[in-house]
């Protein structure tokens, strides 16, 4: 199966016909591609979580939409976003929701 994946990779035929140095470089290139894929997947997951949170806020507390967008625009911590989704889902009042959103800055600073 791995060989099939490697054959489908655009650069693989160049490595097969190349010299030994190029063959030795193959695993490093795949590692780099894998890490780039993981980073992209993380970004996409964070974006999905942000969109989910904004939908919850839109439905439950439309008055807080602007604050939610502002507070989560740069937030990439998927664990924090997931926690925020759960906590926002169980808030009882707009005041709780606003407090939760305002606390995002403090929690994000503590995480760094």
QUIHU-V919137 format. One line per field, one symbol per residue. ss: DSSP state (A for helix, B for strand, O for the rest). Layout:
BEGIN
ss: ???
END
This chain:
BEGIN
ss: OAAAAAAAOOOAAAAAAOOAAAAAAAAAAAAAAAAAAAAAAAAAAAAAAAAAAAAAAAAAOAAAAAAAAAAAOOOOOAAAAAAAAAAAAOOOOAAAAAAAAAAAAAAAAAAO
END
